[in-house]
């Protein structure tokens, strides 16, 4: 069955489904975007149609092949002319793991059912005319090589490493692009640094979001210049289809280069091309007049999570607000460049959520610090967008001319190094560049790459720290603690890498892995023993700020079959202080049925209000106070008061870092409920936990009097065997 749109066709779309209602709905959406639609009811029908149609798009219903929709996708990719055509899979599943398997079979995009019409249209529109042009190229044969040269677009398959793996055809006679000559080379070896950086970032962005991306680049060769539109279309897990079109003629209308007159579409700021030109002129002027220049690299912390959880529309609004607030911080004599010769500063959005502010005629470091302070103060008030109240926090890296470099390229590079330092190590959120940062930055990059590899290669493990009931002596909780087992370095201290994970966004995949792994293990223990203790996991500040945290935890519990009462979440008081939405988040988590444990209680941010009006199951007294009870003094008094107050409020009290009998006896006498620490055991690997639990049960069965020495000997024997 075929439908034709009234408007000119942008190509033929094959819809493969046995559900007529679904076929009608998809067909209607595609018709509205100019596609001619052809319905296929099975793979054989598709195979026949594809041979005749040379499709620009294929949409497959996963429900059509219950045993193996991915097998069908793999087979489609092997059909003549269909190896790179955009392929959409309509899936009933929300499982990210299943989506990953689909991407391994070179599915372009996975669309969840029921279909969200707006999201579906955006996905289709992001493909542009890629499929139509590519289907035309793939249908050509060698005798028609002259026709191939007339195709306006050049098509390449590129890997995430920047390798131009395969040239598919098109734009053969483009003297600037030279597509046949650059096949098999790395982007970094054939294009300028700025173009290379932009394209590699685009590839990474497309692979991460699984969405098409488009932007412009400028190439020059032998004195000639050209402007190109670069479109990226995801092809599987680690490669993209690059569609490159020469738009120099359009860009040169009215006698000016497009970059020189256009503004950034989202913020209205100077485009990157115009910014780079202005930056060079500012440096040249500073050299001539012997004046100082400061370069600010400003980045929005956790911006990626805003885009991922709240959508790109909200993300774009955040970028607009950010630009406006930075503009207000500039000196009165400064101008937002569009760009006049007498400009003394310029602000531009160079990539994603990165802004660069260049200040000319700087006389002292104090002047720079004043502007940096104004920028940070401008973000103290939260932003409300589409009902979401967001706290925007900028990090700032600063480099200065002539101290930190004598060219725009070097200064920007060093400002980015300082920005990296500010995000990872700075308490103030801003840093001036120093020569020692380069080494630390490279080391962090190495660790980041290794940590990404560790997630993929399953080098992460969970060990469990038992929590012992001081009255009964049984285990009443198991705290999941992350370990990175490096193949060469052994166990890597996580206090070295977690700050980096938070700064780079790796904390989210790591946190999701911890949650699912801990829940699955707790469910397994519970199946073996109905009295198995609950498991607790620690949340970072960024994880607690996730808009989808409640949904994420609920999904983990559902997938693993773990009752909510068997999961506890540990978070610090500081996290409650810094998160304006903490109350609503805790109430939502409490409704699910998970327990909330307030960790490091007493460590600088204590507020009794947290204990009286939030659904807190237990507090953990910070180890500093627990260590202080070994001898009489103020810390004994404070610790006693914490226990008494919590018990009056009906909140359990846990002491962590317990290492001596003296501590245990003091805590027991004051009414502390439970303890954990090296007095009993170090954190246990998964296979040692059952023996530990069995040993504790044996001690309880043998005597009603808790003798710590006997308990430890029994535990040691059981776990050793």
N, C-alpha and C positions, 0 to 999 in steps of 0.2 A: 504494500500500500504506500502511495506517495502523496505528499502534499506540496503545494507550491505557494510561496509567498507572493504578494502583489509587488513588493519592492524587489529591486535587483538582487539576485542570489549572490551570497558570499561563498557559496559552495554547497556541496551535498553532505548531509549528516545522516549516518546510519544509526537507527535506534533498535537495539537488540533486546527484546523482552517479550515474554508471553502474557504480560499483564496489559490488556488493552487500555484500561483506565490510565495506567502510568504512561503508556506510549502516547496517548492523547495529550496528557499534560506536558510531557517533555517536548512533544512536537509543537505544541502551541508556543512554548517558551522559545524554541529555536526559530520558529517562523517569525516571531516578533523581532529577532535579531538578523533576519535576512537569509536564513538557511533554507534550502530545499531539503525536506526530510523524507527518508525512506525507511519503512518499518520492516524489520526482520524478526522472525519468530523463533529461529534457532540458529546454531552456528553454521549449518550447511547452507541455509538461506543467506546468511551474512557473507559467506565465502563466495557465493555466486554473484551477489549484488556488488561486493567490493571489487570483483574482477571487472565489472562493467562501469561502476560509478566513479572510481578514483576519488574516494571520499575525502572531504576536508575535516571531518570530525566523526568519531565513533563513540556512541554512548551505550554501555553494556549494563544490563540489570543483573546484579550478582545472584538474585533469586532464581534466574533462569537455569543456573547450573548449580544445584544445591551441593553436589559432590565436589565440585572443583571450579568455581568461577575464575580462579587464578590460572588454571590450566587453559581455560578459554582465552584469557587475556594473553597468555604466552603464545597460544596458537595464532591469535589475531596478529601479533607482532611479526609472525613468520610469513604472513600472506604478502604477496608481491605488492609493493607500494604502500604498505601499512606499517612499516617498521618504525617510522617517526611521526606518523599522523597523530594529532592529539586524541588521547583515549581516556574517556571518563568512565569510572565505575560507580554505579549507584548501589549503595550498600545499606543493609539494615543494621549493621553493627556500628557501634561507637568505639570499638576497641582500637587503640593506637597501634597495637602490635599487629593486628590484621591489616591495618592501613600500610604499615611498613612492609609487610609481605607483598602487598599489591605494588608498592613502589619498586620493589625488587624485580617485578615483572614488567617494569617500564610503563606502568599506568601513570598517566599524566596527573590526574587528580581524582581523589575519592570523595564522592558527594553522598552525604548521609540522607537516608529516607526517614520520615517524609521530607520531600524536597522543599527547602526554603527558596522561594522564587527569586528574591533579591540577591541572595548569595549565589544562586545558580547563574543568574544573568551576569553577575560580576565575573564569575569564573569564565563564562563563555566569552564575554567581551574582552577579558584580559588576553585571550588567544589571538585577538586581532584577525588578520587574514593569513596567519601563519599556515594553517592547514591547507587552505586553498592553493596558496603558492607552492607549498611543498609537494602537494599531491600532483601538481602540474609538472614539477621538476622530476619527480620520481617516475612519472609516466613516460618521460622522454627516452629515446634510445640514441646510441652513438651517432647514427647518420644525421640526427637532428641537433648536433652540437651548436650550430649557428643560432638556432632558436633558443637554446639554453643560455647563450650569452646575453640575450635580450631580457632575461629575468632580472627585475630590479633588486632583488634581495640575494645576499650571499648566505648560505646555510652551513653552519658548522656544528658538530657535536664536540662539546668541551667538558672536561672533567673539573671537579672542584679544586684540583691542583693547578688549574689554568692551562692544561695541555689541550691544544686544538687537535683532538683525536682524529677527526674525519671531516673533510670538506665534501659536502653533499652536492654542491653546484650553485650556479647563479653568480651574476656580477663578474663574470670572468675577465672582462676588459677594464675593470676599475683599476686605474694606475696608482691610486693611493693605497687601496686595500690589498691588492695583489693576492687574492684568496688562494689561488693554486700554490703560490710560493710559500705561504705561511702554514700550510697544512702540516701537521705533525710537530710543529714547534710550540713552545710555551709562550703564552701571552706576554710574559715579562721580557721575552727576547725579541719581540717584534713590534711592540707598542711602547710609547713613553710611560714613565713611572706613574704620572697622574691618571692616565687612561687605564693602565694595568690595575692600579689600586681600585679604581671605580668599578671595573668589570669584575674583579675578583670579589669585591664586596657585594656586588649584585648577584653573583652566582651563589655565594653563601647565603644571602638573604632569601633568594628564591628556593634553595634547597631546604632552608629552615622553615619557611612559611608554606611551602608547597604551592605557591602562587606565582603566576607569571609576573615579570618585572620589565620595565622599559625606561630608558633614559637616553641622553645624547652624549656623544663623544666627539672630539675633534682630532683629526689626524693630519699630519703634514709630511711631505716627502719632496725633496729636491726643490724647495721653495714654493710648492703648491700646497694649499690647505683645503680640507673638506670637512663637512659636518655630517655625522652619521647617526641614525636612530638605531639603538641597540635594543632588541627585544629578546628576553630570556624565557624559555619554556622548559619546565622541569621534565626530565626524561629519566625515570628511575630514581634510585637512592643517591647517586653520586655524580650525575652528569646532567647537563642542560643542552638544549638546542639554542644556539645563537643565531638570530636572524638579524642581519646587518643591512641597512638600506641607506644609500647616499641621499641626503636631503639638503645638500649644499645649496642648490638652486632656491629652495624654499627658505632656507635660513638666511640667504643673502638679499631678500626683498628689501626695498627701500634703501639699498646701498649700505646696510649695516649687518654685521654678524648677529645672529639670533641671540647668542649669549650676551652680547653687549647691551641689548635693549630689553631682554626678558627678565622677569623677576621669578624667584622661587615660587612655584605654584601654591605651596601650602602656606608659607609665612609672608610672602611678598618681599622677602629680603633679596639682596644681590645674589645672582647665580654664581656657581663655583667658577665658571670661566671668567666672568667679569671681576670676581673677587681676586683671582690669582693675578690678573693684569694690574689691578689697583695695588695689591700687596707689593708687587715688584717695584712699582713706581714710588711707593712710600719708603721702601728700603733704599732705593737710589737717591731719593731726596735726603734721607737721613745721613747717608754717606757724604753727600755734598755739603750739607749744613752742619755735620758733626753733632747730630741730635740723637736722642734715644728713642727706641721703639719697643713696645711691649706687645706680646702675642698671647692672647688668652684662648686656650682650648676649653670649651665648656660643654659638659656632657650631663644628660639627665640620668640620674641613678635609676636603674630598674625600668627604663623606658620600654624595653622589650616585653616585659610582663604586662604593661598597660596595653600594648598592641595585641598581645596574645589573648588576654583575658577579657578585655573590654571592646576590642575591635579597633580597626584602623581609623575610623571616623573620630573616635575619642582621642586616639593617639595624635591625629592631625590637629585637633583642638588644643591639646597639650603643647604641641610645637608652636602654635600661634601665640598662645599665652606666654610661653617661654621667650619668644622673640620680642614681644611687647615689653615684658618686664626687664629684659636686658637693655633694650633701647632706652628705657627710662633712667637707667643708671649711667648713661654716657654723659660726659661733660657738655655744658651748653654750647661750647665752641665746636663740639664734635657733630658730625653729620652722618646720617645713615646713607652710605654711598649708593648712588645710582648713575654714574659716578662722575663728579666734577673734579677739575684739576686742583682745586684748592681744598679738597677733602683732607682732613687731618686724622680721620679714623674711619674704619669701615667694619660692618658686622655682616657676616654671611653664615648661612647654613650649608656646610660643605658635604655632609653625609649623614643620613638618618637623623639621629638626635644630637649630632655634634654641631656646635656653633663655634665660630672663630671670630674673636673681636681683636682688632689691631688698633692700638693707640699710638699715635705719633707725638713727637715733641714731649716725650717723657723726661723729666729732670731727675727723679729720685725713685728709689724702691718704695718709699712711703707713699708716693702718688699712686703707684701701681696697687699697693695694698689697700688704699682707700677705695679704689674702683672695685677691687675684688670683694671687699666687705659690702659695698653697696649692692653688688650683684647677688651675694648670698642673702642679704637682708630682704631683698625684693621678693624672695620666695618663702618668707616666713608664713604668710597667709596661705591656707590651702586653696585649691581651685575646685569649683563645682561645675561638672560637665555632665549633662544628661542624667542628673540625679546622683552622680558619683562624686563624693568629696575626696579629692586626691591631694596628697602632700607631695609636692614636687621638690626634689632636693638636687641641686647642681653640684658637680665636682669640677674643680678648675685646675688646669695645669698652665703654668706661665713660663715663657722664655723671653729673654730680652736681647735686643741688639744694642751694642756689638758684643756683649759678654758671652752670649750663648750661640752665636752664629752670625754670619754676614750675608746670608741669602734667605729669601722667603722660604725655600724648600727646607733648609736646615733648621730654621727657627720653628717652623710648623712641626717638623719631626720631633724636635726636642720638647716643644710644648706638649705634644702627645705623650711623650715619655713621662713628663711631669704629671700629666693627667692620670696616667696609669698608676703612678705612685700615690696620687691623692685619693684615688678610688680604693686602693688596697690598704694603705698604711696610715694616711693622715687622719688625725682626729678632727682637724678643722675643715677637711674637705677641700683643701687647696694646697698646692705646692709650687715653689719656684724650682726650675730645673737646676740640677747640679751634675757634674761629670760622673759622680759615683752612681747616679741613677741608672745609667746605661747597663751596667753589669747586673744590677738587681732586676731591671726590666727584662733582660734576656733570660735570667734565671727563672723569673715568674712565667715567662712565655714557655720555657722548657717544661716547667711543672704543669702548666695549664694543658699543654699538648699531651703530656704523659697521663694526666688525670682524665682527660677525654678518652684516651686509649684505655685507661683502667676501667672506665664505665663500660666501654664496648667489649673489652676482653674479660670482664667479670673478675677483676682483681680485688673487688671490694668484698668485705666480709662483715658480718655482725657478730659481736661477742655480747654476752649478757651478764650484767652485774646483779646478783640476787639482792633482794630486800628482805631482811629478817624481822619477823614480828617479835618484839621484846617480851611479850607476855606468853605467847604460845610456843615460840621458837620455830615456827614453820616459815616457809618462804611465801611472802605475800605480794611479791612483784619481781619483775625482771626488766631492768633498764637496758634497752638496745643501744650499744655503742659501736660506732663505725670504725672499721680498720681497713687500711689500704695495704695490701700485701704486694709490694713491688717485687718483680722477678729478680732484680739485682740488689736493691737496697733493703729488702726485707720489709718489716713493718714501718711505715712512714708515719711520723707524728702528725696527726690531723690538725693540730693547732698551727702548723705551718701552711697547710693547704686550704683549710676552710675559708679563711679571709679572701683568698684568691678565688675560690669557688663562688663566693658571694659577689665579688666584684665583676666576675665574668659571666654570671648567669648559670654556671655549672651546678650551683647549689640546687637548682630546681630538678634536673634529672636525677641528681644524687638523692635528694630528699624523697622523690617519688619512688626510687628504688628501695630506699630504706623502709618507707611506709608499706609497700607491697610485700617485701621480704619478711618484715617483722610480723605483719598480719598473717601471712601464709604459715610462718613457723608457729605462731601462737595457736592458730587453728589446728595444726597438726598435733601439737602437745595436748590441746584440749580434747581431741578425738581419742588420744591414748589414755588420758586421765581427766575425768570430769572435774577434779579439784585443781587442775593446773592453774598457776597464778597468772594474773594479767601481765601484759607486756606494755612498757612505756617507751615512747620515742621523743626525742628532743626536736623542737621546732626552732629554726633560725628566725631572725627578725623579718627577713624577706619572705620566707615561707608563710609566716603568720599574716603578712600583708597581702597574700594572694587573694584575689577576688573569688577564685574558684576553690578555696581550701575546703570548705564544707562539702562541696560536691566531690572533690578528690578523695576525701576520707570516706565518705559514704560509699563511693564506688569501690574503694579498696576493701571495705568490709563486706560488701555484697559479693565481689568476685572471689574472695577467699573464704566466705562463709563464717567469718569470725563474729561472734556476738559483740555488739558495741561495748558492753560492760567489761570485756577482756582487753580493751585498749585504753591507754592513758596517754595524754599529750603533756609534755613538760615544756613550760615557757617561763621566761624571766619577768620580774616586775618591770624592768626597763622596757620590755616590749609592750607592756600594757600602757606605760606612760607615753611612748612615742606613737602609738597607734590610736587615732581618734575613733576608729570603728571597732575597737577591741571589745567593748561591751556587747554589741550586736553579734560579733563573731563568736564570743564565748557562749552567749545564749543559744545560738544556732547549733554549736557543737554539743552543748549540753542536751539539747532536744534529741540529737541523734542517740545519745546515751553514753558517749565516751567520757572518761574522767579527765579533769583538768588539775594538773599539779603545778604549783607555783615554785619554781626552782630558784636556788640562790637567795632564799628569803633573808632579808636583813642586809643585803649588800648595796646600800647606798640609796635605794629608791623606795624604801618600805612605806606603805600607806595602809593604815588599818581599814580604810574605805574599801580597798580591794577585797578584804576578807569578808566584809559585811554585805556587799551588794553585787558580788560576782559569783557565779556558780563554780566555786573552787572546792575540789575534793580533798586536797592535801597540800601542805607546804613542806618544802625541804629546807631545813636550816643550813645556811651556808657553812662550808667546811671550816672557814676561818673561826666561827664561833664555836663549832664542835671541837676544834683543836684547842681552843682557849679554856675549855672546861677541865683540862688536866690539872690545873691548879686554881686556888681561890682567887677571885678577882672580878672585875666588872663584866667580863665575858660570860662568866658563870651566871651572874645575875640576869644579864640580857637573855641568855639562852633559857633560863628558867621562866622568865617572863613570856617569852615567845610561846613556850609549851603551854603554860597556864592559859594565856589568852586564846590560843587556838582551840584548846580543849573546851573552853567556855563557849566558843562559837560553834562547836561540833565539827571542827575540821581536824583531820588526822595530821600528825606531825612525824616527819621522817628526818633523821639526821644522816648526813652523808660524810664520808671521809673518816669513818670510825676505824681506829687502829689499835686501841688499847682497852684492857679490861676496865680501867678507871673510867674511861668515857662511857662505856656500856652501863656500869653501875650508876653513874651520875644521871644518865638519861633515863634509865629505868625508874629510879627513885622519883624523878620529876614527872613521870607519866608520859614520856615519849613513846609513840606507838611502834615505830620500826626504825631500823638502822641499815646502812649498807657501807661497806668499806673493806679494806684489805685484811682486817682482823679475821674475817671469815674466808674470803677468797678474792683473787683477782678476777676481772671479767672473764667469763668462760666462753670458749668456742661452742658452737651449737651441739656438737656431739658429746660434750661434757656436762651439759645442763641436766639431762635425765638422771645421771649418776648422783649429781649434787642434790637434786630434789629427793631422790631415794634415800640418800644418807641422812638428810634432815628428818625424813619420816621415821627412819630407824631409830634415831636418837629420841624422838618423841615417844615412840612405842616402848622404848626400854626404860625410860625414866621420866617422871613428871617434873624433876628438878633440872633446870637448864644449866649444865656445866659446860662452859665454853671450851675448856681444854679437851673434854671428851668429844664434844661436837666436832671440833676441828680435826681431831685424829680420825674420827669416823669418816668425815667428809673427805679427808686426804686419801684414805685407803680406798674409798669407793671411786673417787674420780681418777685415781691413779690406775685402777684396774680397768 
